[in-house]
Amino acid sequence: MTHLDDAAPASTGAAGPSRPDPSTWGARNAHDPTAVRDDDGVYWLFSTDADADGPLRASGAQIRRSADLVSWEHVGCALDGVPGPAHAHAGAEGLWAPDVVRVDTAAGVEWRMYYSASTFGSRTSAIGLAVAPHPRGPWEDRGIVVATEHDRDGHNAIDAQLVIDGDRHHLVYGSFFGGLHIFEVDPVTGFALDAPAPAPGQHGAPASSLGTLIARRPRSVDTAIEGPYLVPRPGGGWALIVSYDSLVSTYHVRVAVAEDLYGPYVDHEGRSMTDLDADPLAVGLTVLASHRLEGAERGILAPGHASVLTEPGRQLLVHHTRFAETPRQHEVQVRRLVWTHGGWPLVSIQTWAGEREDDAEAGWPADVASLAGEWEIVDYALPTDVVQASRRVSVGEAEFAGLVAHGAGRFTRDGESPVDAVVFPAWDAVRAVATLSFAARGPQGTVVVGTRVG
């Protein structure tokens, strides 16, 4: 059990002559991140045990904190290494992809962390549960919630997310191999509803079944899908946010939607996320991929493994990214997540700028004429195996034909060139000015994003 003193960062070992100390990392080395906010307004980020500069110096799920989701302070690990049961099952040296959620219980507030223990390329994996009274700790391990074995199971017990839907709790998880699954969880214990009775002295036992399949990809693309995250859609239903392809080069984020939490999840063309016969490069709507903006110091490479932070009046996509110039390095980034009039989640091309952001949605563009000008855009219809350079376009009266304003930045167009767009205030980090950004499902059904530059 580990407690992080709120007054000072926890030590994570000697830095060595050429390795920066974790206290200097800031956003660096945050991989597979998820963020929460405590009752005092402090943000806490949990991420995979990772150090791009060399071997791990500590493990147990990295923790950072922030006042604004822009500047991050590394404060140590939640647990003292990999908990015994998870280590015995998977042989893991570090924890991956922790998901942290606040749960109101009969005894008061409890923070639950679902962590993954595994090794690369193996399906012998476990998702465990740890609990704490506060995100800073102390964290106490409760044991294994679901486990898979390489020679027995077709999929992999990592990358968990706890989904709270009213009084019911669910766990969605999975990575590569056999795809993504979901099962129901007991809100009281945090373990699967179908778990057998725990052994004496144990808090719970692993799930008896592996759940319902909701998404997968064929072997022709190395079954490359992982990092599921489910969010409710405005007006009802659910959206599935997932990462596709190679972690270090072609990683990117796609979405699909469903009326029911357990699926079926379909993309913008109605293709099922479990369909192995459809074109695996086409299934799913791409909402974030490698790109380079004008004047930016770094090109964004392989962004992905996203979670969503929901707060009053806004939602933010929290993800890691690498960089075209330094592909081994990775860090956390935060971007605004917006919903189109048609109920699709899209993502800002600009990173979150904290206090510089304008959250008053009622003041977002409400008329078509306000969209005129020059825009820098990135087109996600293009292949994801390169860092796509942005380009400029001029938007005027001809482009407005048939466009309908729905208020609060939402615009649509029907017909042969349909559009489902959101336009919103943003901070242009390259030019250091307040401006407008947009995210849209364009005429081909694919996503275009951009920033007004003139």
Buried (B, 14 or more C-beta within 10 A) or exposed (E): EBBBEEEEBBEBEEBEEEBBBBBEBBBBBBBBBBBBBBEEEBBBBBBBBBBBBEEBBBBBBBBBBBEBBBEBBBBBBBBEBBBEBBBEBBBBBBBBBBBBBBBEEEEEEBBBBBBBBBBEEBBBBBBBBBBBBBBBBBBBBBBBBBBBBBEEBEBBBBBBBBBBEEEEBBBBBBBBBBBBBBBBBBBEBBBBBEBEEBEEEEBBBBBEEBBBBBBBBBEEBEBBBBBBBBBBBEEEBBBBBBBBBBBEBBBBBBBBBBEEBBBBBBBBEEBBBBBBEBEBBEBBBBBBBBBBBEEBEBBBBBBBBBBBBEEEEBBBBBBBBBBBEEBEBBBBBBBBBBBBBBBBBBBBBBBBBBEBBEEEBEEBBBEBEBBBBEBBBBBBEBEBBBBBEBEEEEBEEEBBEBBEBEEBBBBBBEEEEBBBBBBBBBBBBBBEEEBBBBBBBBBEBBBBBBBBBE
